[in-house]
Amino acid sequence: MAAIRILIAEDNDLVSLTLEEQLKGLGYDVIGIARSGSEAVSMALRLRPDLIIMDIRMPEMDGTEAATRIHDQIAVPIIMLTAYADRETVRRAEAAGALAYLVKPVSEHEFPPAINIALARFREIQALRTQVTDLEESLEARKLIERAKGILMQRLGLNERDAYERLRQRARDKRTRMKDIAQAIIEAEELLGK
């Protein structure tokens, strides 16, 4: 299995070097080090890492704003790293979509569990988003099919079951989805002006 590709966003040279050495020693692939929040955003979009370890307090743009901007454009798990553990800082990290939170100084043994949990939560979130999208598409298809059935029932004097079977058979004959046939019927009905 390929090593997990990690982008580090840390403005302190000593801390970033230490993090890089620790992560490489654990078998992770550090693909870049961003020294500011804005650099973290551009590097994340360009490099497409598997995971980002982001300091909260950074120049130009803080880590929470950078995380928000990254999440607006790509899906990637982010672990927030900070010397602060106060409630407000943690709340800001949560709001930015952080999947884990580590307090400096971080010891090497803290990384694998945090990374594994962040990646697992990220996969779960992605699976849920896919399910939501599938359900929304299914609901939209169902609405179109119901509407097309109504049109067929009215235009051809069919009962609901026969209208559904006609849609299904037409989709099978055309080797397409019922949703597409339903959409075509609705568009034709709109063109004919009801």
N, CA and C atoms as a LAMMPS dump frame, in Angstrom:
ITEM: TIMESTEP
0
ITEM: NUMBER OF ATOMS
582
ITEM: BOX BOUNDS ff ff ff
-5.0000000000000000e+02 5.0000000000000000e+02
-5.0000000000000000e+02 5.0000000000000000e+02
-5.0000000000000000e+02 5.0000000000000000e+02
ITEM: ATOMS id mol type element x y z
1 1 1 N 0.84 -1.184 0
2 1 2 C 0 0 0
3 1 3 C 0.882 1.243 0
4 2 1 N 0.5 2.225 -0.772
5 2 2 C 1.283 3.462 -0.869
6 2 3 C 1.202 4.241 0.443
7 3 1 N 2.286 4.934 0.748
8 3 2 C 2.332 5.735 1.965
9 3 3 C 1.324 6.88 1.872
10 4 1 N 0.759 7.244 3.005
11 4 2 C -0.181 8.364 3.074
12 4 3 C 0.586 9.655 2.815
13 5 1 N 0.095 10.444 1.867
14 5 2 C 0.742 11.691 1.455
15 5 3 C 0.233 12.836 2.328
16 6 1 N 1.147 13.459 3.06
17 6 2 C 0.771 14.493 4.029
18 6 3 C 1.389 15.839 3.675
19 7 1 N 0.565 16.871 3.765
20 7 2 C 1.025 18.248 3.643
21 7 3 C 1.066 18.829 5.051
22 8 1 N 2.2 19.406 5.41
23 8 2 C 2.347 20.07 6.707
24 8 3 C 2.202 21.57 6.48
25 9 1 N 1.386 22.213 7.306
26 9 2 C 1.243 23.672 7.268
27 9 3 C 1.669 24.196 8.636
28 10 1 N 2.889 24.692 8.701
29 10 2 C 3.494 25.139 9.965
30 10 3 C 4.519 26.214 9.644
31 11 1 N 4.414 27.379 10.284
32 11 2 C 5.318 28.479 9.958
33 11 3 C 6.625 28.45 10.744
34 12 1 N 6.693 27.696 11.817
35 12 2 C 7.914 27.611 12.611
36 12 3 C 8.834 26.554 11.989
37 13 1 N 10.018 26.967 11.534
38 13 2 C 10.93 26.061 10.834
39 13 3 C 11.335 24.857 11.682
40 14 1 N 11.646 25.084 12.954
41 14 2 C 12.069 23.989 13.822
42 14 3 C 10.935 22.985 14.022
43 15 1 N 9.724 23.495 14.254
44 15 2 C 8.571 22.613 14.445
45 15 3 C 8.27 21.842 13.168
46 16 1 N 8.293 22.524 12.023
47 16 2 C 7.976 21.836 10.763
48 16 3 C 9.011 20.764 10.441
49 17 1 N 10.277 21.043 10.7
50 17 2 C 11.328 20.057 10.468
51 17 3 C 11.139 18.854 11.382
52 18 1 N 10.824 19.1 12.64
53 18 2 C 10.588 18.013 13.592
54 18 3 C 9.395 17.167 13.15
55 19 1 N 8.309 17.835 12.77
56 19 2 C 7.117 17.111 12.3
57 19 3 C 7.448 16.253 11.086
58 20 1 N 8.176 16.849 10.148
59 20 2 C 8.549 16.122 8.934
60 20 3 C 9.368 14.878 9.272
61 21 1 N 10.346 15.02 10.137
62 21 2 C 11.183 13.873 10.516
63 21 3 C 10.366 12.803 11.238
64 22 1 N 9.489 13.232 12.144
65 22 2 C 8.658 12.273 12.866
66 22 3 C 7.755 11.498 11.899
67 23 1 N 7.097 12.23 11.014
68 23 2 C 6.153 11.593 10.084
69 23 3 C 6.868 10.666 9.109
70 24 1 N 7.993 11.108 8.578
71 24 2 C 8.76 10.244 7.669
72 24 3 C 9.247 9.001 8.406
73 25 1 N 9.675 9.167 9.656
74 25 2 C 10.117 8.036 10.461
75 25 3 C 9.013 7.011 10.695
76 26 1 N 7.771 7.48 10.668
77 26 2 C 6.623 6.586 10.841
78 26 3 C 6.142 5.986 9.518
79 27 1 N 6.79 6.351 8.413
80 27 2 C 6.433 5.778 7.118
81 27 3 C 5.481 6.618 6.278
82 28 1 N 5.18 7.82 6.719
83 28 2 C 4.313 8.704 5.936
84 28 3 C 5.152 9.459 4.906
85 29 1 N 4.505 9.902 3.841
86 29 2 C 5.173 10.646 2.777
87 29 3 C 4.825 12.134 2.921
88 30 1 N 5.765 12.924 3.398
89 30 2 C 5.544 14.368 3.528
90 30 3 C 5.806 14.983 2.154
91 31 1 N 4.743 15.504 1.54
92 31 2 C 4.858 15.999 0.161
93 31 3 C 5.095 17.5 0.086
94 32 1 N 5.045 18.18 1.218
95 32 2 C 5.305 19.62 1.199
96 32 3 C 5.115 20.238 2.562
97 33 1 N 5.711 21.418 2.713
98 33 2 C 5.568 22.193 3.942
99 33 3 C 5.166 23.613 3.556
100 34 1 N 4 24.025 4.019
101 34 2 C 3.508 25.381 3.772
102 34 3 C 3.865 26.241 4.975
103 35 1 N 4.321 27.447 4.729
104 35 2 C 4.765 28.35 5.803
105 35 3 C 3.719 29.412 6.17
106 36 1 N 2.609 29.444 5.434
107 36 2 C 1.535 30.392 5.731
108 36 3 C 0.203 29.75 5.363
109 37 1 N -0.864 30.346 5.848
110 37 2 C -2.187 29.822 5.527
111 37 3 C -2.489 29.881 4.045
112 38 1 N -2.123 30.996 3.396
113 38 2 C -2.407 31.118 1.963
114 38 3 C -1.569 30.122 1.156
115 39 1 N -0.343 29.884 1.588
116 39 2 C 0.485 28.89 0.912
117 39 3 C -0.096 27.489 1.114
118 40 1 N -0.658 27.232 2.287
119 40 2 C -1.292 25.931 2.551
120 40 3 C -2.453 25.69 1.591
121 41 1 N -3.246 26.738 1.357
122 41 2 C -4.376 26.607 0.432
123 41 3 C -3.877 26.277 -0.971
124 42 1 N -2.918 27.051 -1.466
125 42 2 C -2.444 26.816 -2.84
126 42 3 C -1.745 25.466 -2.965
127 43 1 N -0.954 25.077 -1.967
128 43 2 C -0.277 23.774 -2.035
129 43 3 C -1.28 22.623 -1.949
130 44 1 N -2.3 22.765 -1.13
131 44 2 C -3.318 21.709 -1.012
132 44 3 C -4.032 21.509 -2.347
133 45 1 N -4.374 22.614 -2.999
134 45 2 C -5.074 22.506 -4.286
135 45 3 C -4.168 21.936 -5.365
136 46 1 N -2.894 22.271 -5.313
137 46 2 C -1.953 21.806 -6.33
138 46 3 C -1.512 20.354 -6.077
139 47 1 N -1.215 20.005 -4.826
140 47 2 C -0.628 18.699 -4.51
141 47 3 C -1.66 17.613 -4.2
142 48 1 N -2.863 18.014 -3.815
143 48 2 C -3.935 17.067 -3.48
144 48 3 C -3.462 15.99 -2.49
145 49 1 N -3.08 16.413 -1.272
146 49 2 C -2.588 15.441 -0.282
147 49 3 C -3.708 14.536 0.222
148 50 1 N -3.316 13.43 0.85
149 50 2 C -4.288 12.537 1.475
150 50 3 C -4.736 13.097 2.815
151 51 1 N -3.883 13.962 3.413
152 51 2 C -4.153 14.507 4.743
153 51 3 C -3.325 15.776 4.917
154 52 1 N -3.86 16.725 5.682
155 52 2 C -3.122 17.946 5.994
156 52 3 C -3.002 18.068 7.51
157 53 1 N -1.812 18.389 7.965
158 53 2 C -1.605 18.724 9.369
159 53 3 C -1.362 20.224 9.393
160 54 1 N -2.3 20.965 9.997
161 54 2 C -2.339 22.418 9.878
162 54 3 C -2.237 23.098 11.242
163 55 1 N -1.249 23.977 11.358
164 55 2 C -1.144 24.816 12.552
165 55 3 C -2.278 25.843 12.504
166 56 1 N -2.839 26.135 13.649
167 56 2 C -3.94 27.102 13.674
168 56 3 C -3.43 28.531 13.518
169 57 1 N -2.364 28.863 14.203
170 57 2 C -1.851 30.24 14.163
171 57 3 C -0.733 30.331 13.13
172 58 1 N -1.066 30.957 12.003
173 58 2 C -0.105 31.088 10.906
174 58 3 C -0.192 32.491 10.315
175 59 1 N 0.879 32.929 9.645
176 59 2 C 0.838 34.265 9.031
177 59 3 C -0.067 34.296 7.794
178 60 1 N -0.447 35.51 7.42
179 60 2 C -1.273 35.815 6.245
180 60 3 C -2.73 35.376 6.417
181 61 1 N -2.917 34.141 6.813
182 61 2 C -4.265 33.595 6.975
183 61 3 C -4.145 32.498 8.021
184 62 1 N -4.983 32.538 9.059
185 62 2 C -4.823 31.506 10.085
186 62 3 C -5.281 30.143 9.568
187 63 1 N -4.904 29.116 10.308
188 63 2 C -5.171 27.752 9.871
189 63 3 C -6.642 27.417 9.726
190 64 1 N -7.488 28.002 10.578
191 64 2 C -8.915 27.695 10.463
192 64 3 C -9.505 28.287 9.183
193 65 1 N -9.083 29.5 8.834
194 65 2 C -9.563 30.088 7.582
195 65 3 C -9.017 29.32 6.388
196 66 1 N -7.738 28.928 6.46
197 66 2 C -7.136 28.139 5.371
198 66 3 C -7.876 26.813 5.218
199 67 1 N -8.191 26.157 6.335
200 67 2 C -8.917 24.88 6.284
201 67 3 C -10.283 25.062 5.639
202 68 1 N -10.964 26.127 6.005
203 68 2 C -12.281 26.406 5.421
204 68 3 C -12.164 26.617 3.915
205 69 1 N -11.184 27.39 3.489
206 69 2 C -10.995 27.637 2.046
207 69 3 C -10.634 26.358 1.302
208 70 1 N -9.813 25.525 1.923
209 70 2 C -9.46 24.241 1.295
210 70 3 C -10.709 23.38 1.156
211 71 1 N -11.488 23.263 2.236
212 71 2 C -12.7 22.437 2.202
213 71 3 C -13.734 22.948 1.204
214 72 1 N -13.718 24.246 0.928
215 72 2 C -14.635 24.794 -0.073
216 72 3 C -14.302 24.293 -1.479
217 73 1 N -13.063 23.834 -1.683
218 73 2 C -12.62 23.459 -3.028
219 73 3 C -12.303 21.985 -3.194
220 74 1 N -11.769 21.353 -2.161
221 74 2 C -11.469 19.924 -2.259
222 74 3 C -11.819 19.233 -0.942
223 75 1 N -12.044 17.949 -1.024
224 75 2 C -12.317 17.154 0.171
225 75 3 C -11.008 16.515 0.627
226 76 1 N -10.562 16.882 1.819
227 76 2 C -9.328 16.334 2.373
228 76 3 C -9.425 16.404 3.896
229 77 1 N -9.003 15.353 4.59
230 77 2 C -9.018 15.419 6.055
231 77 3 C -7.918 16.343 6.571
232 78 1 N -8.262 17.11 7.608
233 78 2 C -7.306 18.053 8.192
234 78 3 C -7.218 17.804 9.696
235 79 1 N -5.988 17.699 10.16
236 79 2 C -5.71 17.621 11.59
237 79 3 C -5.159 18.976 12.002
238 80 1 N -5.789 19.602 12.983
239 80 2 C -5.308 20.89 13.474
240 80 3 C -4.242 20.662 14.534
241 81 1 N -3.232 21.482 14.466
242 81 2 C -2.08 21.406 15.358
243 81 3 C -1.905 22.777 15.991
244 82 1 N -1.798 22.823 17.316
245 82 2 C -1.665 24.117 17.97
246 82 3 C -1.045 23.981 19.349
247 83 1 N -0.54 25.073 19.842
248 83 2 C -0.013 25.114 21.207
249 83 3 C -1.128 25.488 22.177
250 84 1 N -2.319 25.754 21.655
251 84 2 C -3.428 26.233 22.471
252 84 3 C -4.525 25.179 22.579
253 85 1 N -5.041 24.999 23.779
254 85 2 C -6.108 24.024 23.982
255 85 3 C -7.341 24.675 24.601
256 86 1 N -7.441 26.001 24.502
257 86 2 C -8.593 26.687 25.086
258 86 3 C -9.856 26.383 24.275
259 87 1 N -10.977 26.564 24.902
260 87 2 C -12.273 26.215 24.311
261 87 3 C -12.528 26.94 22.987
262 88 1 N -12.199 28.215 22.904
263 88 2 C -12.446 28.993 21.688
264 88 3 C -11.616 28.476 20.514
265 89 1 N -10.353 28.146 20.764
266 89 2 C -9.491 27.627 19.691
267 89 3 C -10.003 26.275 19.205
268 90 1 N -10.402 25.422 20.131
269 90 2 C -10.953 24.114 19.757
270 90 3 C -12.241 24.299 18.969
271 91 1 N -13.092 25.217 19.4
272 91 2 C -14.353 25.478 18.693
273 91 3 C -14.095 25.955 17.264
274 92 1 N -13.1 26.827 17.088
275 92 2 C -12.757 27.313 15.749
276 92 3 C -12.256 26.169 14.867
277 93 1 N -11.47 25.266 15.446
278 93 2 C -10.973 24.111 14.693
279 93 3 C -12.128 23.207 14.263
280 94 1 N -13.071 22.987 15.169
281 94 2 C -14.251 22.179 14.834
282 94 3 C -15.048 22.823 13.709
283 95 1 N -15.268 24.13 13.823
284 95 2 C -16.037 24.848 12.811
285 95 3 C -15.362 24.811 11.442
286 96 1 N -14.041 24.725 11.434
287 96 2 C -13.293 24.675 10.174
288 96 3 C -13.277 23.273 9.574
289 97 1 N -13.843 22.298 10.274
290 97 2 C -13.927 20.942 9.746
291 97 3 C -12.773 20.035 10.108
292 98 1 N -12.016 20.401 11.142
293 98 2 C -10.897 19.542 11.556
294 98 3 C -11.436 18.199 12.043
295 99 1 N -10.739 17.14 11.683
296 99 2 C -11.147 15.798 12.094
297 99 3 C -10.339 15.283 13.276
298 100 1 N -9.323 16.033 13.678
299 100 2 C -8.54 15.706 14.872
300 100 3 C -7.839 16.981 15.311
301 101 1 N -7.329 16.944 16.533
302 101 2 C -6.738 18.138 17.136
303 101 3 C -5.57 17.672 17.988
304 102 1 N -4.39 18.152 17.68
305 102 2 C -3.199 17.793 18.443
306 102 3 C -2.588 19.048 19.061
307 103 1 N -2.138 18.912 20.31
308 103 2 C -1.536 20.036 21.015
309 103 3 C -0.02 19.852 21.024
310 104 1 N 0.689 20.937 20.632
311 104 2 C 2.156 20.925 20.618
312 104 3 C 2.681 20.944 22.047
313 105 1 N 3.822 20.367 22.286
314 105 2 C 4.606 19.566 21.349
315 105 3 C 3.98 18.181 21.183
316 106 1 N 3.995 17.687 19.964
317 106 2 C 3.389 16.393 19.649
318 106 3 C 4.473 15.333 19.675
319 107 1 N 4.215 14.272 20.4
320 107 2 C 5.182 13.174 20.4
321 107 3 C 4.853 12.233 19.242
322 108 1 N 5.851 11.562 18.783
323 108 2 C 5.738 10.706 17.602
324 108 3 C 4.602 9.686 17.726
325 109 1 N 4.418 9.12 18.908
326 109 2 C 3.402 8.069 19.07
327 109 3 C 1.969 8.612 18.988
328 110 1 N 1.773 9.921 19.025
329 110 2 C 0.427 10.497 18.92
330 110 3 C -0.074 10.556 17.479
331 111 1 N 0.85 10.561 16.527
332 111 2 C 0.446 10.718 15.129
333 111 3 C -0.367 9.552 14.558
334 112 1 N 0.105 8.303 14.653
335 112 2 C -0.661 7.229 14.001
336 112 3 C -2.128 7.148 14.428
337 113 1 N -2.453 7.199 15.735
338 113 2 C -3.881 7.139 16.059
339 113 3 C -4.666 8.346 15.539
340 114 1 N -4.082 9.535 15.652
341 114 2 C -4.787 10.732 15.167
342 114 3 C -5.003 10.663 13.66
343 115 1 N -3.986 10.243 12.933
344 115 2 C -4.087 10.14 11.479
345 115 3 C -5.09 9.059 11.089
346 116 1 N -5.012 7.899 11.73
347 116 2 C -5.935 6.806 11.404
348 116 3 C -7.38 7.192 11.686
349 117 1 N -7.611 7.847 12.822
350 117 2 C -8.976 8.268 13.156
351 117 3 C -9.459 9.334 12.181
352 118 1 N -8.62 10.304 11.862
353 118 2 C -9.012 11.357 10.915
354 118 3 C -9.35 10.762 9.549
355 119 1 N -8.538 9.823 9.078
356 119 2 C -8.809 9.194 7.775
357 119 3 C -10.085 8.352 7.817
358 120 1 N -10.299 7.644 8.925
359 120 2 C -11.513 6.824 9.057
360 120 3 C -12.761 7.712 9.087
361 121 1 N -12.731 8.798 9.864
362 121 2 C -13.874 9.716 9.925
363 121 3 C -14.118 10.353 8.555
364 122 1 N -13.025 10.68 7.868
365 122 2 C -13.14 11.277 6.539
366 122 3 C -13.829 10.308 5.574
367 123 1 N -13.42 9.042 5.598
368 123 2 C -14.065 8.047 4.722
369 123 3 C -15.547 7.903 5.06
370 124 1 N -15.878 7.916 6.352
371 124 2 C -17.282 7.825 6.754
372 124 3 C -18.074 9.029 6.251
373 125 1 N -17.512 10.206 6.397
374 125 2 C -18.186 11.429 5.939
375 125 3 C -18.387 11.381 4.43
376 126 1 N -17.363 10.951 3.701
377 126 2 C -17.476 10.86 2.243
378 126 3 C -18.546 9.847 1.847
379 127 1 N -18.603 8.712 2.55
380 127 2 C -19.624 7.697 2.265
381 127 3 C -21.02 8.262 2.529
382 128 1 N -21.176 9.001 3.614
383 128 2 C -22.469 9.615 3.924
384 128 3 C -22.851 10.652 2.87
385 129 1 N -21.885 11.439 2.415
386 129 2 C -22.175 12.422 1.367
387 129 3 C -22.62 11.731 0.084
388 130 1 N -21.976 10.617 -0.237
389 130 2 C -22.363 9.852 -1.421
390 130 3 C -23.785 9.317 -1.267
391 131 1 N -24.101 8.805 -0.08
392 131 2 C -25.453 8.297 0.168
393 131 3 C -26.488 9.411 0.037
394 132 1 N -26.188 10.569 0.588
395 132 2 C -27.115 11.701 0.502
396 132 3 C -27.326 12.083 -0.966
397 133 1 N -26.239 12.159 -1.726
398 133 2 C -26.348 12.495 -3.144
399 133 3 C -27.188 11.455 -3.882
400 134 1 N -26.922 10.175 -3.605
401 134 2 C -27.699 9.108 -4.243
402 134 3 C -29.179 9.2 -3.884
403 135 1 N -29.467 9.477 -2.607
404 135 2 C -30.857 9.597 -2.18
405 135 3 C -31.534 10.805 -2.824
406 136 1 N -30.817 11.91 -2.929
407 136 2 C -31.386 13.095 -3.587
408 136 3 C -31.683 12.815 -5.051
409 137 1 N -30.756 12.117 -5.72
410 137 2 C -30.979 11.773 -7.128
411 137 3 C -32.149 10.807 -7.272
412 138 1 N -32.246 9.856 -6.353
413 138 2 C -33.348 8.893 -6.373
414 138 3 C -34.683 9.596 -6.159
415 139 1 N -34.716 10.526 -5.222
416 139 2 C -35.942 11.279 -4.961
417 139 3 C -36.329 12.116 -6.172
418 140 1 N -35.341 12.762 -6.782
419 140 2 C -35.609 13.564 -7.975
420 140 3 C -36.148 12.682 -9.111
421 141 1 N -35.546 11.51 -9.28
422 141 2 C -36.018 10.581 -10.314
423 141 3 C -37.449 10.141 -10.025
424 142 1 N -37.726 9.835 -8.755
425 142 2 C -39.066 9.401 -8.362
426 142 3 C -40.092 10.5 -8.674
427 143 1 N -39.748 11.761 -8.393
428 143 2 C -40.659 12.878 -8.676
429 143 3 C -40.939 12.979 -10.176
430 144 1 N -39.878 12.849 -10.98
431 144 2 C -40.061 12.925 -12.431
432 144 3 C -40.931 11.775 -12.936
433 145 1 N -40.676 10.577 -12.417
434 145 2 C -41.446 9.399 -12.842
435 145 3 C -42.917 9.562 -12.455
436 146 1 N -43.17 10.046 -11.251
437 146 2 C -44.56 10.254 -10.811
438 146 3 C -45.259 11.278 -11.709
439 147 1 N -44.541 12.342 -12.025
440 147 2 C -45.117 13.378 -12.883
441 147 3 C -45.394 12.831 -14.285
442 148 1 N -44.446 12.06 -14.824
443 148 2 C -44.629 11.468 -16.158
444 148 3 C -45.781 10.454 -16.148
445 149 1 N -45.89 9.69 -15.077
446 149 2 C -47.018 8.756 -14.959
447 149 3 C -48.34 9.51 -15.02
448 150 1 N -48.419 10.613 -14.321
449 150 2 C -49.639 11.418 -14.331
450 150 3 C -49.98 11.903 -15.73
451 151 1 N -48.96 12.315 -16.459
452 151 2 C -49.179 12.773 -17.835
453 151 3 C -49.699 11.623 -18.694
454 152 1 N -49.076 10.45 -18.578
455 152 2 C -49.531 9.294 -19.353
456 152 3 C -50.946 8.877 -18.968
457 153 1 N -51.239 8.927 -17.68
458 153 2 C -52.575 8.56 -17.221
459 153 3 C -53.625 9.5 -17.813
460 154 1 N -53.301 10.783 -17.825
461 154 2 C -54.248 11.765 -18.344
462 154 3 C -54.351 11.687 -19.863
463 155 1 N -53.222 11.647 -20.551
464 155 2 C -53.215 11.677 -22.02
465 155 3 C -53.737 10.389 -22.645
466 156 1 N -53.367 9.244 -22.027
467 156 2 C -53.702 7.955 -22.65
468 156 3 C -54.785 7.195 -21.912
469 157 1 N -55.285 7.758 -20.834
470 157 2 C -56.347 7.099 -20.076
471 157 3 C -55.891 5.821 -19.397
472 158 1 N -54.636 5.767 -18.993
473 158 2 C -54.091 4.576 -18.344
474 158 3 C -54.271 4.651 -16.839
475 159 1 N -54.278 3.483 -16.212
476 159 2 C -54.236 3.491 -14.749
477 159 3 C -52.775 3.639 -14.322
478 160 1 N -52.56 3.831 -13.036
479 160 2 C -51.215 4.112 -12.542
480 160 3 C -50.235 2.972 -12.847
481 161 1 N -50.678 1.738 -12.656
482 161 2 C -49.801 0.587 -12.899
483 161 3 C -49.399 0.494 -14.369
484 162 1 N -50.358 0.672 -15.251
485 162 2 C -50.065 0.595 -16.686
486 162 3 C -49.162 1.743 -17.145
487 163 1 N -49.379 2.926 -16.586
488 163 2 C -48.523 4.07 -16.928
489 163 3 C -47.082 3.789 -16.491
490 164 1 N -46.937 3.214 -15.31
491 164 2 C -45.597 2.874 -14.811
492 164 3 C -44.957 1.815 -15.7
493 165 1 N -45.721 0.783 -16.05
494 165 2 C -45.191 -0.286 -16.912
495 165 3 C -44.797 0.237 -18.28
496 166 1 N -45.563 1.195 -18.81
497 166 2 C -45.217 1.779 -20.103
498 166 3 C -43.885 2.542 -20.009
499 167 1 N -43.701 3.3 -18.942
500 167 2 C -42.425 4.004 -18.719
501 167 3 C -41.273 3.004 -18.611
502 168 1 N -41.506 1.964 -17.827
503 168 2 C -40.45 0.967 -17.606
504 168 3 C -40.088 0.249 -18.902
505 169 1 N -41.089 -0.118 -19.668
506 169 2 C -40.842 -0.819 -20.929
507 169 3 C -40.121 0.078 -21.933
508 170 1 N -40.5 1.345 -21.971
509 170 2 C -39.845 2.284 -22.891
510 170 3 C -38.372 2.477 -22.512
511 171 1 N -38.111 2.577 -21.22
512 171 2 C -36.73 2.705 -20.755
513 171 3 C -35.935 1.462 -21.125
514 172 1 N -36.535 0.302 -20.968
515 172 2 C -35.862 -0.952 -21.322
516 172 3 C -35.586 -1.011 -22.821
517 173 1 N -36.577 -0.639 -23.627
518 173 2 C -36.412 -0.66 -25.082
519 173 3 C -35.312 0.302 -25.539
520 174 1 N -35.25 1.46 -24.92
521 174 2 C -34.263 2.478 -25.289
522 174 3 C -32.923 2.286 -24.563
523 175 1 N -32.892 1.321 -23.644
524 175 2 C -31.691 1.057 -22.842
525 175 3 C -31.208 2.326 -22.133
526 176 1 N -32.151 2.931 -21.458
527 176 2 C -31.856 4.144 -20.708
528 176 3 C -32.585 4.08 -19.375
529 177 1 N -32.414 5.095 -18.566
530 177 2 C -33.058 5.127 -17.256
531 177 3 C -34.493 5.63 -17.382
532 178 1 N -35.33 5.147 -16.48
533 178 2 C -36.717 5.62 -16.457
534 178 3 C -36.775 7.123 -16.239
535 179 1 N -35.845 7.63 -15.465
536 179 2 C -35.788 9.065 -15.2
537 179 3 C -35.653 9.841 -16.511
538 180 1 N -34.835 9.345 -17.426
539 180 2 C -34.621 10.03 -18.706
540 180 3 C -35.886 9.996 -19.567
541 181 1 N -36.575 8.862 -19.567
542 181 2 C -37.84 8.752 -20.312
543 181 3 C -38.876 9.687 -19.706
544 182 1 N -38.941 9.703 -18.378
545 182 2 C -39.884 10.579 -17.686
546 182 3 C -39.601 12.038 -18.029
547 183 1 N -38.326 12.416 -18.016
548 183 2 C -37.943 13.792 -18.34
549 183 3 C -38.377 14.147 -19.767
550 184 1 N -38.194 13.216 -20.701
551 184 2 C -38.585 13.458 -22.094
552 184 3 C -40.102 13.641 -22.201
553 185 1 N -40.862 12.862 -21.467
554 185 2 C -42.333 12.986 -21.49
555 185 3 C -42.754 14.342 -20.926
556 186 1 N -42.131 14.738 -19.838
557 186 2 C -42.46 16.028 -19.211
558 186 3 C -42.125 17.171 -20.161
559 187 1 N -40.97 17.102 -20.806
560 187 2 C -40.582 18.153 -21.745
561 187 3 C -41.525 18.207 -22.944
562 188 1 N -41.932 17.032 -23.436
563 188 2 C -42.872 16.997 -24.561
564 188 3 C -44.223 17.594 -24.15
565 189 1 N -44.646 17.286 -22.939
566 189 2 C -45.911 17.836 -22.436
567 189 3 C -45.843 19.356 -22.322
568 190 1 N -44.703 19.859 -21.845
569 190 2 C -44.526 21.308 -21.738
570 190 3 C -44.509 21.953 -23.119
571 191 1 N -43.905 21.28 -24.092
572 191 2 C -43.845 21.8 -25.457
573 191 3 C -45.239 21.849 -26.085
574 192 1 N -46.046 20.82 -25.802
575 192 2 C -47.392 20.757 -26.371
576 192 3 C -48.369 21.681 -25.657
577 193 1 N -47.941 22.25 -24.543
578 193 2 C -48.753 23.25 -23.867
579 193 3 C -49.903 22.68 -23.077
580 194 1 N -49.83 21.452 -22.722
581 194 2 C -50.867 20.796 -21.9
582 194 3 C -52.22 21.005 -22.51
